[in-house]
């Protein structure tokens, strides 16, 4: 997790540009698990809370919708 960019309330045009309507909806109960991304990831959060911790980098991030 080297860089996090947040776009609040993206426009319909931006959502179309990203192709969000074709993305799967991932539903997950409260849990804790390691995850490693080997390429750039993009997420569109409908509701909920995310806590991310960049292991070994001393950085953490918390998002609530």
C-alpha positions as a Markdown table, in Angstrom:
| # | Residue | x | y | z |
|---|---|---|---|---|
| 1 | Unk | 0.0 | 0.0 | 0.0 |
| 2 | Unk | 2.4 | 2.7 | -1.2 |
| 3 | Unk | -0.2 | 5.3 | -2.2 |
| 4 | Unk | -3.8 | 5.8 | -1.4 |
| 5 | Unk | -5.9 | 8.3 | -3.4 |
| 6 | Unk | -9.4 | 9.1 | -2.2 |
| 7 | Unk | -12.1 | 10.5 | -4.5 |
| 8 | Unk | -15.2 | 11.6 | -2.5 |
| 9 | Unk | -18.5 | 11.4 | -4.3 |
| 10 | Unk | -17.2 | 10.7 | -7.8 |
| 11 | Unk | -19.3 | 11.9 | -10.7 |
| 12 | Unk | -21.3 | 9.5 | -12.9 |
| 13 | Unk | -18.8 | 10.3 | -15.6 |
| 14 | Unk | -15.9 | 9.2 | -13.4 |
| 15 | Unk | -17.7 | 6.0 | -12.4 |
| 16 | Unk | -18.3 | 5.2 | -16.1 |
| 17 | Unk | -14.6 | 6.0 | -16.8 |
| 18 | Unk | -13.6 | 3.5 | -14.2 |
| 19 | Unk | -16.1 | 0.9 | -15.3 |
| 20 | Unk | -17.6 | 0.5 | -11.8 |
| 21 | Unk | -20.9 | -0.8 | -13.1 |
| 22 | Unk | -19.1 | -4.0 | -14.3 |
| 23 | Unk | -17.4 | -4.6 | -11.0 |
| 24 | Unk | -18.5 | -7.4 | -8.6 |
| 25 | Unk | -19.8 | -6.4 | -5.2 |
| 26 | Unk | -17.7 | -7.9 | -2.5 |
| 27 | Unk | -19.5 | -8.3 | 0.8 |
| 28 | Unk | -17.5 | -9.3 | 3.9 |
| 29 | Unk | -18.2 | -9.7 | 7.5 |
| 30 | Unk | -16.0 | -8.0 | 10.0 |
| 31 | Unk | -12.6 | -9.7 | 9.8 |
| 32 | Unk | -8.9 | -9.3 | 9.8 |
| 33 | Unk | -6.6 | -10.8 | 7.2 |
| 34 | Unk | -3.4 | -10.0 | 5.4 |
| 35 | Unk | -3.7 | -9.0 | 1.8 |
| 36 | Unk | -1.0 | -8.1 | -0.7 |
| 37 | Unk | -1.5 | -6.3 | -4.0 |
| 38 | Unk | 1.1 | -6.8 | -6.7 |
| 39 | Unk | -0.5 | -4.1 | -8.9 |
| 40 | Unk | -2.6 | -1.0 | -8.5 |
| 41 | Unk | -6.1 | -1.6 | -7.0 |
| 42 | Unk | -9.2 | 0.5 | -7.2 |
| 43 | Unk | -12.2 | 0.2 | -4.8 |
| 44 | Unk | -15.5 | 1.9 | -4.8 |
| 45 | Unk | -16.9 | 1.7 | -1.2 |
| 46 | Unk | -20.7 | 1.8 | -1.0 |
| 47 | Unk | -20.8 | 1.7 | 2.8 |
| 48 | Unk | -18.9 | 0.4 | 5.8 |
| 49 | Unk | -15.5 | 0.9 | 7.3 |
| 50 | Unk | -12.0 | -0.1 | 6.2 |
| 51 | Unk | -8.8 | -0.1 | 8.2 |
| 52 | Unk | -5.6 | -0.6 | 6.3 |
| 53 | Unk | -2.2 | -1.0 | 7.8 |
| 54 | Unk | 0.9 | -1.0 | 5.5 |
| 55 | Unk | 2.9 | -3.7 | 7.2 |
| 56 | Unk | 6.5 | -2.7 | 7.9 |
| 57 | Unk | 5.9 | 0.8 | 6.7 |
| 58 | Unk | 4.5 | 2.3 | 9.9 |
| 59 | Unk | 1.5 | 3.7 | 8.0 |
| 60 | Unk | -2.2 | 3.1 | 8.7 |
| 61 | Unk | -5.4 | 4.4 | 7.2 |
| 62 | Unk | -9.0 | 4.3 | 8.3 |
| 63 | Unk | -12.0 | 5.0 | 6.1 |
| 64 | Unk | -15.7 | 5.1 | 7.1 |
| 65 | Unk | -18.7 | 5.4 | 4.8 |
